[in-house]
Structure formats: C-alpha cells, structure tokens
Amino acid sequence: MSDSLSSPLLRAQDGAVAVLSFNRPQALNAIDVPMAQAFLAAVKDLAEDRGVRALLLRGEGQGFMAGGDLGVLSADPQGGAAALIGPLHEALQLLASLDLPVVAEVHGVAAGAGLSLMLQADFVLAAAGTRFNLAYVNIGASCDVGASWALPRWVGLRRALEIAMLGDMLDADAAERMGLINRVVAADALPDEAMALARRLAAGPTRALGQLRRLLRGSVERELPAQLAAEEAAFHACAATADFREGVDAFFARRKPAFQGR
C-alpha cells in the first residue's frame, strides 16, 4: 500500500494488477478535492506503466464510496463542484482510452459519485448486503462522473430514468437483476473473487481487451457501417501484436496461450 496511511488514495500492485483503494473510511470514502486529484494522478501513472494490465478499484472501511463530499459543495457550491468534477472527469476520459480492464469490488454502499464511478468499471462484483443509490436528485442536483453516459448503457433508458429521477435505494439483488452489477458475492469472499477476476483479465491479451472495451462502449454512437469500419481497424491492430501471434500459434499447437500484453 501507499507509504502514508493518511493518503486519500492507496495504490498496491499484485503482479500485473494495479489496486486503487479509496481511503477516507471515516467519511465512507466520500470524494474530497485531494482524493479527486489523487485519482487523476494515479490514472496518469497507470497510463505510463506498461507493467499494469488490469485495474481493481475498491474502498477502505465500511463502504465503497458514499459520493462527493457535501462539505466541499456546501462551502462553495460552484467552486467546489468544479474542483471535484474537473479531475474526476479528466481521469475517467483517460481511463476509458487505456487498454486496462477495470474491475470494481463494491461493498457497503455505492452512492452518488461512488455509484457513478462504479458504473465506469467493465466488471462489478458486489458483496451481499451492498446498497446502491444514485442519490443526486435527493440533494437537488443532476449527475456527474459519467453516470448519464453509463447508466442507460447498462440498464436501458427506462430503468435509467427510474434510478436517476426517483433516487431510491437499491439492494444488491435488485442491482444484479437490473444489470448495474455483474454478480453478488458473499461478503467474506468478495476480495478474493474480485482479485481472481482482475488477475484473469491481466493474464489476457491486453491490446485485444482494450480494443474490445472501446468497440463495445462506442457502439451506441455509431451506425452499422461505422461500427464495421471500427471493428476492421481494431482487428488489424490486434493482428499486429505479439499476443495475436501467440494465440494463433497456441491454437495450432493445442496448448493454452501465454499472453504477454504486447
């Protein structure tokens, strides 16, 4: 972990898996300005680290994340919002451009910006008993941190409107049924299962996984001809990688491929 336990964001490494832990447990990991800035700095570091092939997001203490720190917004609504949203949005745009699959390990609560951030992950495993609430409407705000982009993609427009505009609390089973999360896991098994998934992704063909996540995320905006062109370009890019050659060679040799992320 980080050298300083007081850091709002802790980073650890498990082989090719980077682990970012939100670390304001006394505030249910509510995002303040130092945490937002630390998250942006960490994502910039990940963009330069070729040894990282998957990212695991988690929260310290009793919950994943309770949202934005309302103390920051109460003191200066406009300035506080800019100071929080700016680095978070920059970080998410950069993260979406990378080849790293993102796994979220969620427990306790994911609310407001915490739920928005969770929705940006490619895979979400949640502990039984976790609660979810987009919550912005409950304080008279619209959403941020990409929720309006991600929510209708995961659950469809009608469900997204219900979740966003009613501001109701959802339990883990409801979140799974709606498609907000991939699956519910026993609380004591969550860390191991989330890491196992992240390790599996980190052992995969990293460049191909990156192409896939961008193709699928961008498909809603494209007409079929444009999507087909994007698929062709992505396949050509994959065909130029060492992992593609390894995958083809392994197929003919009838062995498991050993991908290196190159």
N, C-alpha and C positions, 0 to 999 in steps of 0.2 A: 504494500500500500504506500500511499504518499508518506514522505518524511514527517509531515505535520498532520496530526490527527485533527487539528482545527481547520484544515483546508475544507472549503465548501464542496470540493470535488476530489475524490480519491481515484488514483489510477493504479491498476495492477496488471500483471501480464501472466497468462497461463499458456505457454507455448506461443502459438500464433493468434491466440485470443486476447484482445485488449478488454479490460473490465473497467468501466467508469461507474463509480458509486457516488450518488448524490449524498452529501454528508452534512445536513443540518437536521439531525434527528430530533432535536428539541423543538423544531418548528415543522415536523412532519415533512422535512426536506422542501419546504416552500422556497421558491426561487427568489433570491435577492440579487442585487446587481453583481456582487462578487461571484456568485455561483454562475450567473449567466455569462459573465466574462470568462470564467474558468472553463466553462463548457466550450465556448468558442475556441479558446486557446488549445484545449485538448483535441478538438476535432482538427484544427490546423496541424497539430503534431502528428495525428494519425494519418493525415493526407501525405505526410512526408516519410512515413515509416513503412517501408516495403516488407518488413517482417510481420506486420499485422495483417491477418486475413479474415478476421471476423471481430465483431464488437458486441459486447454484452453490457447492457445498461441495467442498473439496479439501484435500490435505495437503502441507506442505512436506517436502523431503528425500526419503528413500528409501521412504516408505510413506504410505498414507492415515492410518491410526491403529492402534496396537497394543493399544488398550484402556485401561482405567483404570490409573493409576499405582499399582503394587503397593507402592511405598514408603509412600504415604499410607495404604494399608489395613494394612500391616504395623505401622506406628507406633501406630495406633489403629483397630482393625477396625470398631467400631461408629460412632465419631465420624467416622472417615474416610469410611465409606460414606455417612453422612448428608450430609457436606459435598460429596461428589461427586454423589450421586444427586439431591438436592434441586433444585439449579439446573438440572441437565440435564433432569429430568422437567418442571419448570415451563416450560423453553424449548420442549420438544417439544409440550407441550399448546398453547402459544401459537402455535407454528409451524403446527400442524395446523388451527388456526382461521382462518388467513390465506388469502388468495386466491393467494399466491405458489406457482407450481410450483417444485419443488425437484429439482435435478439433482445427483447425486454423481459426481465424477470420481475414480476409485479406481485406485491403483497400489500396487505393492509388497506391502502386507499390509493386510487389514482383519480385526481380531481382537477378541474380547471386546466391549467397549463400542463399539469402532470399527465392528464389523460391525453391532451393534445400531443405531447411529446411521445407518449406510448404509442399513439397511432402512427407515428412515423417509422416505427420498427417494422421489419419484414416479418418477424415472428414474435408472438407474445404468449408467454406461459404465465399463468396467474395462480396464486395459492387459493385453495378453497377458503371462502370467507372474505375475499377481497371485495371492496366496494368501489363502484365507478360512478362518477358524476361529472358531466361537462361543466356545469355549475355557473358559467359566465352570466347567464340570464338572471341568476339569483342575486347578482350584485349590479344589475343594470348594464351589463357590458356584452358586446359581441365577442367572438372568439379570436384567438391568435395561435401562434406556434403551429400553423398548418392544419388545424382541425377542420376548417371548412373545405379543404382540399382532400384530406384523407377520409373523413367520416363517411361521405356518400359513396366513396370507392369501396369501403369495407362493408357497409350495411345497406346501401341503396339510399336514394334520396328521401323516400317517405320516412324510413326509420331515422335517418339523419336529422330530419326536421323535428321529429318527436324527441330525440335525445337532446338536441340543442335548444329547442324552444320551450320545453317543459321543465328541464333542469331536474329531473327525477333521479333518485339514487338507484343504481342497478347492482344486483348481486352478481357473483362470478358466473353462476349458471346461466343467467339471462344474457350476460355479456358474451358467453360462448355461443348461445343459440343465435344471437344477432350477428355474430361474426366480428365482434370487436376484438376478440382474442382467439388464439388457436385452440387452447385447451386449458382445463382446470387441473391442477396438480395438488396433491396433498402438501400441506404447508411444510412439513419436515423434509419432503423430497424435492421441493422446488429448486433450491440452489444446485443440487446435483443434476437434475434433469435439464435445467437451463444451460448449465455449463456443458453437459453432454451434447446438447443441440448445437451450441456455439462451436465446440470442437469438431463436430461432424461437418459443419459448414466450412470451418477453417481448413479442413483437410480436402475440400473440394477444389474444382478448377476455378480459381478466384476470378480470372478475367471473364470466364463464361458466366459465372454467377452475377458479376457486375452488369454484363450485357443484358442478362435476363431481367434483373430487377428494374433496369431503366426501360426496357421494352414494355414490360407489363405496366409499370407506373405511367408511362407515356401513351399507352394505347387508347385511353379515353379521348384524348385530344385529336387523334389522327383519324382520317378516313382510311379505308382499307388499302388503297394504293400506296399512301404514305407509310402505313404500317408495314406493308410488304417490303418497301424500299428500306425501311429501318432494319427489318429483320435480315435482309440480304447483306446490308453493310455490317451488321453485328456478327453475322456468321463468318463473313470474310475476315473480320478482325480476330475472331476466335481461331479460325483456321491457320492464322499466322503464329499462334502461340505454341510454346513447348508442351503445354498441357494437352492441347489437341492432338499433337503427335503421340504423346504418351497414351492418351485414351484410345486412339486407333490401334497403336501397337499392342496395347494390353488386350484389346478385343480379339485380335487375331492370335495372340499368344494364350488366350483363355486364362488370363490372370487378372487380379484386381489392379487397377491403375494406381500409380503413386504420384498424385498431382503435387506440383511444387508452387503453384500460384504464379507461373510465368507463361 
